Amino acid sequence: MIQLDSESPEIRAQAISEILKRRDADIDALMQLLERKLTGDDRQGTVKDVMLLLGRLRAVRAVPLLVRNLTYEAFYKNTKRPQTTEDLYPAVNALIDIGSPSLNPVLQRLKSDDDSIVTRTGATVIRSVLGEPLASALVKAEASAERVPDRKRRLEAVAHAIHELP
């Protein structure tokens, strides 16, 4: 960090490069940890924390992994309160934090999956990133452009879900 205070542009550039390399290495390590912990069901808290951290780091590289695990539940049986979609499905919150780079991968999953949880979680991501009017317009445009009947039907269900979300 001290090198960032240097008068030399070359030294500052080198310092920036090293910081970015460390960040990339950290994201890679987090993704590897997440993949390992997803195979067991005893570490929901760890999975949730790692997913949320990837979101806070805006780790675009992690989007495919998060989209594949859009329905992973971090259920807290000790709480007596209902969990929000973002709380129950930590990949949702992470994808929201990553923002617009999440949209196309989420849309692709929504087009190919009939699972009602995928519909709800995907609709939540799109609505949270874009806001209800833009999310609705985007999904309706995708649905009207879609020529495959099943994919079109799924997108129409997402458009409906966007309006029904709390």
C-alpha positions as CSV (number, residue, x, y, z in Angstrom):
1,M,0.0,0.0,0.0
2,I,2.8,2.4,0.8
3,Q,3.9,2.0,-2.9
4,L,0.7,3.7,-3.9
5,D,2.0,6.9,-2.4
6,S,5.1,6.8,-4.6
7,E,5.8,9.7,-7.0
8,S,6.8,7.1,-9.6
9,P,3.9,6.1,-11.9
10,E,5.7,2.8,-12.5
11,I,5.9,1.9,-8.8
12,R,2.2,2.9,-8.4
13,A,1.2,0.7,-11.4
14,Q,3.1,-2.2,-9.9
15,A,1.4,-1.8,-6.5
16,I,-2.0,-1.7,-8.2
17,S,-1.2,-4.8,-10.2
18,E,-0.1,-6.7,-7.0
19,I,-3.3,-5.6,-5.1
20,L,-5.5,-6.8,-8.0
21,K,-3.6,-10.2,-8.2
22,R,-4.2,-10.7,-4.5
23,R,-7.9,-9.9,-4.9
24,D,-8.1,-12.4,-7.8
25,A,-6.3,-15.1,-5.8
26,D,-8.7,-14.4,-2.8
27,I,-11.8,-14.7,-5.1
28,D,-10.4,-18.0,-6.5
29,A,-9.8,-19.3,-3.0
30,L,-13.3,-18.3,-1.9
31,M,-14.9,-20.0,-4.9
32,Q,-12.9,-23.2,-4.2
33,L,-14.0,-23.1,-0.5
34,L,-17.6,-22.6,-1.6
35,E,-17.5,-25.5,-4.0
36,R,-16.1,-27.8,-1.3
37,K,-18.7,-26.7,1.3
38,L,-21.6,-27.0,-1.1
39,T,-21.1,-30.8,-1.2
40,G,-21.9,-31.2,2.5
41,D,-24.9,-29.8,4.3
42,D,-23.3,-29.2,7.7
43,R,-21.8,-25.8,7.0
44,Q,-24.7,-23.6,5.8
45,G,-23.3,-20.6,7.7
46,T,-20.0,-20.9,5.9
47,V,-21.7,-21.3,2.5
48,K,-23.9,-18.3,3.2
49,D,-21.0,-16.1,4.4
50,V,-18.8,-17.1,1.4
51,M,-21.6,-16.4,-1.1
52,L,-22.3,-13.0,0.5
53,L,-18.6,-12.1,0.5
54,L,-18.3,-12.9,-3.2
55,G,-21.2,-10.6,-3.7
56,R,-19.6,-7.8,-1.6
57,L,-16.4,-8.2,-3.6
58,R,-18.5,-8.0,-6.8
59,A,-16.8,-11.1,-8.0
60,V,-18.2,-11.4,-11.5
61,R,-16.2,-14.5,-12.0
62,A,-18.4,-16.2,-9.4
63,V,-21.7,-15.5,-11.2
64,P,-21.9,-18.9,-12.9
65,L,-21.3,-20.7,-9.6
66,L,-23.8,-18.6,-7.8
67,V,-26.4,-19.0,-10.5
68,R,-26.0,-22.8,-10.4
69,N,-26.6,-22.6,-6.6
70,L,-29.5,-20.1,-6.8
71,T,-31.7,-22.5,-4.8
72,Y,-29.2,-23.3,-2.0
73,E,-31.0,-22.7,1.3
74,A,-29.3,-21.4,4.4
75,F,-32.2,-22.2,6.7
76,Y,-31.9,-21.2,10.3
77,K,-34.1,-23.5,12.3
78,N,-33.3,-21.7,15.5
79,T,-35.0,-18.5,14.4
80,K,-38.7,-18.1,14.9
81,R,-39.1,-15.6,12.1
82,P,-39.7,-16.2,8.5
83,Q,-36.7,-15.6,6.2
84,T,-36.8,-13.3,3.2
85,T,-35.9,-14.8,-0.2
86,E,-32.5,-12.9,0.0
87,D,-31.8,-14.3,3.4
88,L,-32.9,-17.9,2.8
89,Y,-31.1,-18.1,-0.6
90,P,-27.8,-16.4,-0.1
91,A,-26.8,-16.6,-3.8
92,V,-29.7,-14.2,-4.5
93,N,-28.2,-11.6,-2.3
94,A,-24.7,-12.1,-3.7
95,L,-26.0,-11.8,-7.3
96,I,-27.9,-8.6,-6.4
97,D,-24.6,-7.2,-5.0
98,I,-22.7,-8.1,-8.1
99,G,-25.4,-6.3,-10.1
100,S,-25.9,-6.2,-13.9
101,P,-23.3,-8.8,-14.8
102,S,-25.7,-11.3,-13.1
103,L,-28.7,-10.5,-15.2
104,N,-28.0,-12.5,-18.4
105,P,-26.8,-15.7,-16.6
106,V,-29.9,-15.5,-14.3
107,L,-32.2,-15.0,-17.4
108,Q,-30.6,-18.0,-19.1
109,R,-31.3,-20.2,-16.0
110,L,-34.8,-18.9,-15.8
111,K,-35.5,-19.8,-19.4
112,S,-34.4,-23.4,-18.9
113,D,-35.8,-24.3,-15.4
114,D,-39.4,-25.0,-14.4
115,D,-38.6,-25.0,-10.6
116,S,-40.8,-22.5,-8.8
117,I,-38.0,-21.6,-6.5
118,V,-35.7,-20.7,-9.4
119,T,-38.5,-18.5,-10.7
120,R,-38.9,-16.7,-7.4
121,T,-35.2,-16.3,-6.7
122,G,-34.4,-15.3,-10.3
123,A,-37.2,-12.8,-10.3
124,T,-35.9,-11.4,-7.0
125,V,-32.4,-10.9,-8.4
126,I,-33.7,-9.2,-11.6
127,R,-36.1,-6.9,-9.7
128,S,-33.6,-6.0,-7.1
129,V,-30.9,-5.1,-9.6
130,L,-33.2,-3.1,-12.0
131,G,-36.2,-2.1,-10.0
132,E,-39.7,-3.4,-10.8
133,P,-40.5,-1.3,-13.9
134,L,-37.2,-2.1,-15.7
135,A,-37.2,-5.7,-14.6
136,S,-40.7,-6.2,-15.8
137,A,-39.9,-4.5,-19.2
138,L,-36.7,-6.6,-19.6
139,V,-38.4,-9.9,-18.9
140,K,-41.4,-9.1,-21.0
141,A,-39.2,-8.1,-23.9
142,E,-37.2,-11.4,-23.5
143,A,-40.5,-13.4,-23.4
144,S,-41.9,-11.7,-26.6
145,A,-38.6,-12.4,-28.4
146,E,-38.5,-16.0,-27.3
147,R,-39.6,-18.5,-30.0
148,V,-39.4,-21.7,-27.9
149,P,-42.8,-22.2,-26.2
150,D,-41.5,-23.7,-22.9
151,R,-38.9,-20.9,-22.6
152,K,-41.5,-18.3,-23.4
153,R,-43.9,-19.7,-20.8
154,R,-41.1,-19.7,-18.1
155,L,-40.3,-16.1,-18.8
156,E,-43.9,-15.1,-18.6
157,A,-44.0,-16.8,-15.2
158,V,-41.0,-14.7,-14.2
159,A,-42.7,-11.5,-15.4
160,H,-45.7,-12.4,-13.2
161,A,-43.5,-13.2,-10.2
162,I,-41.7,-9.9,-10.5
163,H,-45.0,-8.1,-9.8
164,E,-46.0,-10.5,-7.0
165,L,-42.8,-10.2,-5.0
166,P,-43.1,-8.5,-1.6
